Amino acid sequence: MKFLITRPEPGASETFDALRESDHEAVIAPLLVYVATGEAPDLRDVQALAATSAEGVRAFARLSRRRNLPIFTVGEATATAARAEKFQDVRSAAGDATALSRLLSNLDPQRGAVVHLAGKDVARKLSIAGLDVRRAILYSAEAASGFPPDVAAQLSRGEFHGVLLFSPRTAQIFARLMRSSGIKPGGLIAYCLSPSVAKGLSGLCTTRVADRPTQDALLSLIP
């Protein structure tokens, strides 16, 4: 089977390798490009960091050498990125932003603020009653203006069995580009990391949704 991978690097190559190990063919065409913005956040009176994306972790790591604060992550992929950047205390909510908020609600507000390592277009702000959560914008995710010509041609010919979508925004961009290009999805199946990702397609094509927001759960949907 042949799949289109829409996520940015470095995650795209990881997904590519996982598909190839299962004897599938894959093509990478990122629909988002990360651009660094802002400066290292002020960490005075801060007790912990929170990250809702792996790119937020990597952006912080490029700006600051601090690794001794606990970092709370939305899921395992973000936790893996934090460990790769040598954070000493990584705690994963293993879910979504709601699960992360529940995890953070266990913190003592008297011990200081939490800094949310976020992108400019983050889907949801973290808000926990009684806790000072400061949002640090460290990167922006710029949308692709179109499919690469070879990918558009393959989509038009119906060569892909499926497309892998990891975020609601990527799903929205994919749906917009398909419609603006006049490409019919045909039998294309969208493999989505979560229900919110599938919702971003606005009914473009058939969807399959992972039961957990992890790459392993997403890939397990593939026959």
Backbone as a ProteinNet text record, in pm:
[ID]
protein_1_A
[PRIMARY]
MKFLITRPEPGASETFDALRESDHEAVIAPLLVYVATGEAPDLRDVQALAATSAEGVRAFARLSRRRNLPIFTVGEATATAARAEKFQDVRSAAGDATALSRLLSNLDPQRGAVVHLAGKDVARKLSIAGLDVRRAILYSAEAASGFPPDVAAQLSRGEFHGVLLFSPRTAQIFARLMRSSGIKPGGLIAYCLSPSVAKGLSGLCTTRVADRPTQDALLSLIP
[TERTIARY]
83.5	0	87.5	33	107.6	38.2	117.9	61.3	129.9	50.8	102.9	120.3	239.8	271.5	273.9	190.2	175.3	242.1	294.3	349.1	488.2	529.4	662.1	772.8	896.2	1011.3	1032.6	1095.7	1155.7	1057.4	931.6	836	805.6	810.7	777.6	868.9	997.1	1092.3	1069.6	1031.1	1000.4	880.9	777.6	659.9	695.4	776.2	821.2	890.7	983.4	1057.4	964.6	866.6	773.4	689.7	647.3	569.3	654.6	778.1	865.6	896.5	908.6	932.8	816.2	697.3	578.5	552.9	654.6	648.7	547.6	525	439.5	527.2	471.1	538.2	487.1	574.3	533.3	599.4	528.2	578.5	558.6	661.4	654.2	625.3	519.9	487	433.7	523.1	477.2	385.1	275.8	181.9	201.4	294.4	331.1	483.1	531.8	674.7	692.1	775.2	796.3	896.5	860.8	947.1	964.4	1089.1	1116.9	1072.8	1012.3	972.4	1002.6	1011.8	1023.8	1160.2	1167.9	1290.8	1264.4	1371.6	1357.9	1265.8	1170.6	1077.6	1147.7	1092.5	1140.1	1096.9	1192.7	1162.5	1170.8	1174.5	1171.4	1033.6	1032.4	908.1	826	893.3	826.5	859.7	757.6	781.9	786.5	730.6	726.4	699.2	725.5	693.8	582.1	506.4	403.6	419.1	406.2	423.7	309.9	248.5	140.6	186.9	315.9	370.3	518.9	569	712.9	791.3	735.6	806.6	821.9	724.2	738.4	857.2	877.3	992.1	1121.6	1127.3	1250.7	1280.5	1176.7	1197.3	1254.1	1200	1253.4	1399.1	1429.5	1565	1666.5	1622.6	1713.6	1740.7	1647.8	1658.2	1715	1704.5	1743.1	1816.8	1908.9	1981.4	1916.7	1813.2	1748.5	1681.5	1719.2	1659.2	1616.3	1630	1604.5	1461.3	1379.2	1239.2	1159.7	1061.8	972.9	900.9	883.2	808.6	693	572.9	450.6	411.2	393	366	227.9	173.1	38.9	33.4	141.7	141.6	282	290.1	418.5	514.1	461.5	550	621.3	547.2	607	701.2	665.7	753.1	884.6	876.2	996.6	1087.7	1028.2	1106.8	1175.6	1105.7	1164.3	1281.2	1265.9	1375.8	1495.7	1468.1	1575.7	1652.9	1584.6	1650.3	1710.2	1714.6	1783.2	1711.3	1577.3	1504.1	1509	1526.3	1549.5	1421.4	1312	1186.3	1073.3	1033.9	932.1	808.3	692.4	567.6	462.7	418.8	326.8	182.4	91.8	-51.3	-109.6	-35.3	-76.6	-217.2	-245.1	-379.4	-384.9	-475.2	-492.3	-474.8	-511.3	-494.7	-577.6	-692.6	-775.7	-704.9	-644.4	-569.8	-450	-384.4	-270.6	-316.2	-428.8	-481.2	-512.3	-567.6	-596.1	-466.9	-363.4	-235.3	-176	-183.6	-128.8	-208	-335.4	-419	-372.9	-285.9	-232.7	-119.2	-70.7	38.2	-11.4	78.6	47.6	70.4	-33.9	-17.7	80.7	98.5	189.4	335.8	365.9	505.4	551.8	460	501.3	416.4	452.1	376.5	419.1	340.1	372.9	384	488.6	505.6	465.7	368	320.3	403.9	481.7	565.2	475.7	440.8	334.7	376.9	297.3	311.8	211.8	234.7	147.3	4.6	-12.6	-145.9	-194.5	-149.4	-191.6	-344.1	-399.6	-545.5	-614.2	-547.5	-615	-516.4	-557.8	-476.8	-502.3	-396.3	-411.7	-464.2	-563.6	-620.7	-657.9	-594.6	-619.3	-656.3	-770.2	-818.8	-715.4	-684.9	-593.3	-447.3	-413.5	-273.2	-236.9	-123.4	-74.2	-6.4	-73.9	-17.9	19.5	148.3	197.7	231.4	174.2	193	313.3	410.3	529	521.4	507.7	499.9	642.2	680.9	818.4	834.1	723.8	734.1	599.7	603.3	480.7	486.3	370.1	360.9	296.5	376.1	328.7	270.3	152.4	84	145	152.3	195.5	92.7	140.3	49.7	-7.5	47.5	-2.1	73.1	24.5	95.9	215.1	325.4	430.1	370.7	415.5	354.4	346.8	452	450.3	346.3	329.5	230.5	89.6	68	-62.9	-98.8	-0.5	-25.4	-62.4	9.2	-20.3	-157.7	-194.2	-327.2	-435	-411	-508.8	-529	-420.9	-429.5	-480.4	-505.8	-556.1	-453.8	-325.9	-219.8	-203.3	-257.6	-242.1	-359.8	-326.4	-431	-482.6	-390.9	-432	-340.1	-387.2	-309.6	-308.9	-192.9	-179.9	-181.9	-274.3	-294.2	-279	-193.6	-157.9	-210.8	-269.9	-320.8	-443.4	-533.9	-651.3	-614.4	-510.5	-474.3	-422.6	-342.1	-294	-411	-508.8	-626.9	-701.5	-714.5	-782.6	-707.9	-575	-493.9	-507.3	-502.2	-513.7	-647.7	-754.9	-888.2	-897.5	-842	-846.9	-769.9	-651.3	-569.8	-633.5	-695.3	-763.5	-875.5	-953	-1067.1	-1022.1	-921.4	-876.6	-805.9	-748.1	-680.1	-776.3	-898.3	-995.7	-969.2	-894.2	-859.8	-970.4	-1022.4	-1125.3	-1060.7	-1108.5	-1045.4	-1068.1	-1175.5	-1201.3	-1206.9	-1127.3	-1124.3	-1019.3	-961.9	-858.1	-912.1	-836	-873.1	-780.9	-838.1	-760.3	-746.6	-623.2	-593.7	-560.8	-646	-641.5	-600.8	-519.4	-467.6	-574.5	-680	-784	-912.9	-1025.3	-1151.7	-1144.5	-1070	-1060.5	-986.6	-891.8	-822.1	-920.8	-997.9	-1097.1	-1197.7	-1236.8	-1333.1	-1278.7	-1146.8	-1085.7	-1099.2	-1131.3	-1146.5	-1281.3	-1375.9	-1509	-1574.2	-1562.7	-1630.4	-1567.7	-1442.4	-1376.3	-1373.4	-1340.1	-1323.3	-1347.4	-1338.5	-1353.2	-1239.5	-1271.3	-1169.6	-1159.6	-1042.3	-1017.4	-948.7	-996.5	-946.8	-881.8	-759.7	-686.5	-758.7	-753.9	-820.5	-736.2	-610.3	-521.2	-440.3	-403.7	-330.5	-181	-146.6	-7.2	13.8	136.9	165.9	141	176.6	154.5	6.3	-79.8	-223.1	-273.7	-218.3	-258.9	-218.1	-94.7	-46.3	-115.1	-166.3	-234.8	-366.8	-417	-540.5	-519.4	-394	-363.4	-366.9	-442.5	-455	-319.8
-119.8	0	125.6	233	357.6	467.2	539.8	639.3	774.2	879.3	1015.4	1060.1	1104.8	1154.3	1306.5	1371	1516.5	1590.6	1517.9	1585.2	1642.7	1745.9	1804.2	1713.3	1745.6	1680.3	1734.8	1657.3	1525.7	1408.9	1435.9	1327.1	1254.6	1326.6	1265.4	1147.2	1162.6	1054.3	934.2	961.2	852.4	771.3	840.3	771.7	697.5	759.7	696.7	563.9	565.8	444.1	335.7	376.1	278.8	213	289.5	233.1	140.8	180.4	97.2	-35.4	-31.7	-155.9	-252.6	-199.1	-283.2	-311.1	-285.3	-313.8	-227.7	-106.4	-12.3	91.7	153.2	262.1	393.9	493.6	620.9	737.2	849.8	973.9	1083.7	1163.5	1272.5	1404.3	1472.9	1605.9	1689.3	1747.5	1823.9	1939.3	1953.7	2062.5	2179.2	2162.7	2270.9	2281.4	2403.4	2427.7	2510.3	2463.1	2533.5	2646.8	2762.6	2880.3	2931.1	2947.3	2993.1	3138	3165.8	3302.1	3323.9	3448.9	3480.3	3450.3	3467.7	3448.4	3350	3311.3	3219.8	3282.5	3207.2	3263.5	3292.2	3387.5	3420.5	3308.6	3244.7	3130.2	3163.6	3290.4	3327.9	3295.7	3241.6	3204.7	3102.3	3017.6	2912.9	2777	2693	2562	2448.7	2473.7	2366.2	2422.4	2338.7	2368.8	2275.3	2319.5	2234.7	2242.8	2129.2	2126.1	2048.7	2109.8	2044.9	1998.9	2012.9	1961.8	1935.5	1842.5	1814.2	1934.9	2009.5	2126.3	2232.7	2245.2	2338.1	2303.3	2174.1	2127.3	2161.3	2128.3	2152.8	2301.9	2383.5	2527.9	2583.2	2537	2580	2537	2413.8	2361	2440.2	2495.1	2576.7	2712.4	2757.1	2889.9	2890.9	2779.1	2776.2	2646.3	2657	2538.9	2477	2539	2488.1	2352.5	2253.7	2121.1	2065.8	2147.1	2096.6	2117.7	2189.5	2205.3	2083.6	2038.8	1932.7	1981.5	1891.9	1927.3	1830.1	1885.4	1807.1	1809	1691.7	1684.1	1625.8	1663	1619.1	1469.5	1413.6	1272.2	1216	1090.4	1021.8	1076.2	1119.5	1173.8	1299.1	1384.5	1505.8	1471.1	1370.5	1324.8	1269.5	1196.1	1141.8	1254.2	1359.2	1474.6	1540.9	1549.8	1610.1	1527.8	1396.6	1310.4	1321.8	1333.5	1347.7	1478.1	1578.7	1707.2	1710.9	1595.3	1578.4	1642.5	1658.6	1703.9	1593.6	1633.8	1538	1478.4	1554.7	1511.9	1532.9	1424.8	1432	1355.7	1421.6	1358.9	1372.9	1260.3	1260	1241.6	1321.3	1305.4	1191.1	1145.5	1032.7	1051.9	1174.7	1200.5	1326.5	1417	1542.6	1660.1	1780.3	1899.4	1891.6	1826.6	1810.1	1723.3	1614.4	1526.1	1598.6	1681.3	1758.7	1857.9	1923.2	2018.1	1947.6	1826	1749.7	1718.5	1680.8	1649.4	1772.8	1886.3	2009.8	2059.4	2022.4	2069	2013	1912.6	1855.8	1938.4	2036.1	2119.8	2218.5	2255.6	2354.4	2494	2575.5	2709.8	2796.6	2767.4	2847.6	2828.2	2722.9	2694	2765.7	2833.2	2911	2884.9	2953.6	2946.7	2827.5	2803	2703.6	2778.1	2749.1	2810.3	2710.1	2747.8	2664.3	2695.9	2599.7	2614.4	2592.3	2699.5	2690.9	2747.4	2714.6	2773.4	2886.4	2968.4	3083.3	3039.8	2927.1	2883	2766.5	2758.5	2648.7	2646.8	2524.6	2512.5	2552.6	2530.7	2554.1	2606.6	2708.6	2759.4	2676	2651.4	2579	2673.6	2629.8	2710	2618.1	2640.9	2558.7	2652	2628.1	2714.8	2728.7	2852.3	2881.1	2876.7	2825.8	2810.7	2917.2	2981.8	3083.7	3013.6	3010.1	2948.1	3058	3067.6	3171	3107.5	3162.4	3108.3	3173.4	3092.9	3141.8	3097.5	3193.3	3163	3148.8	3027.1	2999.6	2966.3	2938	2905.1	2929.1	2936.9	2940.1	2826.3	2779.6	2672.4	2729.3	2744.9	2806.1	2700.4	2726.1	2630.5	2628.1	2509.1	2494.5	2559.3	2621.2	2688.4	2592.4	2472.9	2374.1	2243.5	2138.9	2012.1	2022.3	1952.5	1941.7	1883.4	1928.5	1882.7	1730.7	1659.1	1513	1449.7	1507.3	1455.1	1483.7	1603.6	1637.8	1542	1508.3	1417.3	1277.9	1231.7	1099.4	1095.5	1203.8	1212.5	1210.7	1284.4	1290.3	1154.2	1076.5	943.9	837.4	876.7	781.8	677.9	717.3	621.3	593.9	682.5	664.3	586.6	486.9	416.3	504.2	577.2	659	776.2	870.1	984.7	983.2	1010.5	1011.8	1155.3	1184	1319.4	1321.4	1409.6	1409.9	1529.4	1627.2	1744.1	1799.5	1866	1926.3	2026.9	2106.7	2208.1	2144.1	2038.6	1969.9	1911.9	1856.7	1802.2	1912.4	2029.1	2140.9	2185.7	2192.7	2232.8	2129.8	2001.9	1895.8	1906.1	1921.7	1932.2	2055	2167.2	2290.3	2273.6	2213.8	2197	2097.1	1992.4	1896.6	1966.3	2046.6	2112.4	2221.9	2300.3	2409.4	2355.8	2234.2	2172.3	2095	2078.8	2003	1854.3	1805.2	1662.8	1587.9	1483.9	1402.7	1295.6	1279.3	1181	1037.2	1010.4	873.1	779.6	673.9	577	606.7	725.8	762.3	755.8	695.1	687	777.7	859.7	946.2	879.4	849.6	790.4	904.8	923.3	1042.6	1008	1094.6	1070.3	1082	1159	1181	1223.6	1223	1270.7	1414.8	1500.5	1640.8	1654	1564	1563.9	1526.9	1421.4	1378.9	1490.4	1562.1	1671.4	1780	1799	1901.7	1876.1	1752.8	1720.1	1764.3	1795.4	1842.2	1748.2	1618.5	1520.3	1496.6	1533.2	1518.2	1373.8	1281.4	1142.4	1049.3	921.1	821.4	836.5	822.7	838	713	693.7	594.8	670.9	653.1	732.4	643.1	679.8	602.7	609	499	498.4	565	593.4	670.6	764.3	882.1	978	947.4	828.4	788.9	737	745	694.7	544.4	470.2	326.3	292.8	365.5	341.7	379.3	485.1	525.9	420.9	374.4	277.5	142.6	113.4	-13.4	-19.7	94.1	97.9	46.9	46.6	7.3	-143.5	-195.9	-342.4	-406.7
0	0	0	-53.8	-65.4	14.8	94.8	184.9	168.3	192.6	192.8	337.5	371.4	505.9	500.3	580.1	573.6	689.2	786.7	904.2	873.9	947	925.8	979.8	941.9	1001.8	1142.8	1232.8	1208.6	1216.6	1254.9	1270.2	1140.8	1027.5	899.2	867.9	891.9	862.5	953.9	1077.9	1170.8	1120.2	1074.6	1020.9	891.9	808.2	683.4	712	808.2	842.4	896.4	979.2	1036.2	926.9	828.1	717.5	631.5	605.2	523.3	592.1	725.4	799.6	787.3	759.7	740.6	592.5	509.3	365.3	290.1	339.7	268.8	198.4	97.7	27.8	85.9	94.8	153.1	81	77.5	20.7	124.4	147.7	245.3	174.2	218.5	167.2	282.8	365.7	482.6	442.6	515	489.2	584.9	679.3	770.8	776.8	786.1	804	930.5	1023	1149	1132.3	1186	1182.1	1325.1	1367.5	1504	1522.5	1638.3	1672.2	1820.2	1859.7	2002.4	2060.9	2192.4	2268	2381.1	2450	2563.7	2668.8	2721.9	2820.7	2953.9	3026.3	3160.9	3255.5	3321.5	3407.3	3556.2	3589	3730.7	3789.1	3908	3977.6	3898.8	3823.2	3744.8	3804.6	3825.2	3884.6	3781.2	3661.9	3563.3	3424.5	3324.8	3185.8	3140	3040.7	2980.1	2829.4	2762.4	2616.9	2552.3	2451.9	2378	2240	2211.6	2085.4	2102	2022.8	2024.2	1975.1	1879.8	1828.3	1935.5	2025.3	2136	2223.5	2246.7	2324.9	2253.2	2124.1	2047.8	2035.9	2019.6	2009.7	2139.7	2253.1	2382.5	2397.1	2358.5	2374.2	2292.6	2179.4	2097.8	2163.5	2249.2	2307.7	2448.8	2518.5	2659.5	2694.4	2787.8	2835.6	2958.7	3010.1	3131.3	3104.3	3184.7	3171.9	3308.5	3413.7	3548.2	3596.1	3518.7	3555.2	3507.7	3585.5	3535.8	3410.6	3313.5	3193.4	3177	3167.8	3153.4	3005.5	2946	2802.8	2775.5	2659.5	2623.5	2594.6	2540.9	2505.5	2495	2451.2	2449.6	2344.4	2229.6	2126.8	2177.9	2247.3	2303.5	2418.1	2496.4	2604.3	2548.7	2439.6	2375.5	2328.5	2272.4	2229.3	2348.4	2462.5	2582.6	2634.2	2633.9	2678.9	2584.9	2455.5	2358.1	2379.1	2433.2	2461.6	2602.5	2669.1	2798.4	2916.5	2907.6	3026	3131.5	3256.2	3363.2	3420.7	3417.5	3479	3378.9	3309.2	3204.1	3249.5	3245	3289.8	3179.7	3126	3013.2	3058.6	2999.2	3026.2	2943.5	2843.6	2758.4	2702.6	2657.1	2605.7	2522	2559.5	2486.7	2582.9	2535.4	2618.9	2746.2	2739.7	2859.5	2962	2915.1	3006	3064.7	2984.8	3035.1	3141.4	3119.4	3218.2	3349.9	3341.6	3464.4	3538.7	3464.6	3527.1	3595	3527.7	3583.6	3704.1	3712.3	3823	3957.4	3955.1	4079	4138.3	4062	4111	4216.2	4305.8	4408.9	4351.9	4337.2	4280.1	4357.2	4486	4567.4	4529.4	4456.4	4421.5	4295.2	4226.4	4110.4	3988.4	3881.3	3756.6	3671.1	3567.5	3464.3	3331.6	3256.3	3124.8	3017.6	2937.5	2826.7	2703.1	2656.2	2537.5	2415.5	2347.4	2247.1	2112.9	2012.3	1881.4	1863.8	1764.2	1738.8	1713	1646.3	1607.4	1691.4	1816.4	1903.6	1912.5	1903.4	1895.8	2025.6	2138.5	2265.7	2369.7	2442.4	2552	2676.2	2752.8	2878.7	2984.9	3058.3	3165.5	3280.7	3395.5	3513.5	3628.3	3688.7	3796.2	3907	3942.4	4052.1	4015.2	3895.7	3856.4	3753.1	3772.9	3679.8	3562.1	3446.8	3326.4	3227.9	3197.4	3107.7	2971.7	2867.8	2733.1	2665.3	2626	2556.8	2410.8	2318.7	2175.2	2122.3	2087	2047.6	1900.2	1831	1688.4	1620.9	1491.2	1412.9	1312.3	1272.8	1174.6	1049	944.2	821.1	727.4	675.3	589	449.2	391.9	253.5	161.2	53.6	-40.2	-144.2	-150.2	-246.4	-231.7	-296	-298.5	-393.5	-365	-465.8	-593.9	-710.8	-836.9	-851.7	-811	-826.3	-733.5	-614.1	-519.6	-571	-623.5	-679.9	-792.6	-874.5	-986	-936.3	-833	-778.5	-711.2	-642.8	-582.7	-691.2	-798.2	-906.7	-972.3	-979.1	-1041	-944.7	-818.7	-720.1	-677.5	-675	-645	-495.3	-410.2	-265.7	-208	-125.4	-51.2	62.3	124.6	238.2	262.5	344.2	388.5	540.4	600.5	746.3	794.9	888.1	938.6	1089.8	1139.4	1280.3	1357.9	1291.7	1364.4	1293.6	1368.8	1306	1197.8	1222	1123	994.4	1008.5	889	809.8	881.4	814.2	739.5	799.7	735.1	610.1	619.9	504.1	392.2	427.3	327.6	255.2	330.7	269.8	179.3	225.5	144.6	14.4	20.3	-100.3	-197.3	-142.8	-229.8	-307.1	-236.6	-300.2	-397.5	-356.6	-443.9	-567.5	-557	-671	-759.6	-711.5	-788.4	-789.9	-692.5	-686.2	-612.3	-672.4	-610	-522.5	-397.9	-308.2	-351.2	-424.5	-465.6	-346.5	-350.8	-241.2	-136.7	-138.9	-42.6	100	189.2	330.5	411.6	498.6	586.7	722.2	760.1	890.1	985.1	1087.6	1172.7	1315.5	1373.1	1507.5	1615.5	1589.6	1690.2	1621.9	1695.3	1636.5	1588.6	1659.9	1618.3	1485.5	1459.9	1331.2	1220.5	1242.1	1142.8	1115.9	1218.9	1202.7	1110.6	1113	1029.3	880.9	842.5	700.9	644.1	730.8	688.7	587.8	615	530.7	395	377.5	247.2	198.9	289.6	248.7	367.9	342.7	448.4	549.1	676.9	780.8	867.6	923	1027.4	1140.2	1264	1376.4	1480.7	1521.6	1622.4	1756.2	1833.7	1964.4	2072.1	2041.2	2128.5	2040.8	2088.6	2004.8	1997.4	1947	1931.1	1789.6	1742.6	1608.9	1599.7	1703.5	1701.3	1683.9	1756.3	1745.1	1606.4	1549.5	1415.4	1312.5	1321.3	1223.6	1238.1	1358	1378.4	1301	1254.1	1175.1	1033.7	990	852.9	838.9	742.8	727.3	698.9
[MASK]
+++++++++++++++++++++++++++++++++++++++++++++++++++++++++++++++++++++++++++++++++++++++++++++++++++++++++++++++++++++++++++++++++++++++++++++++++++++++++++++++++++++++++++++++++++++++++++++++++++++++++++++++++++++++++++++++

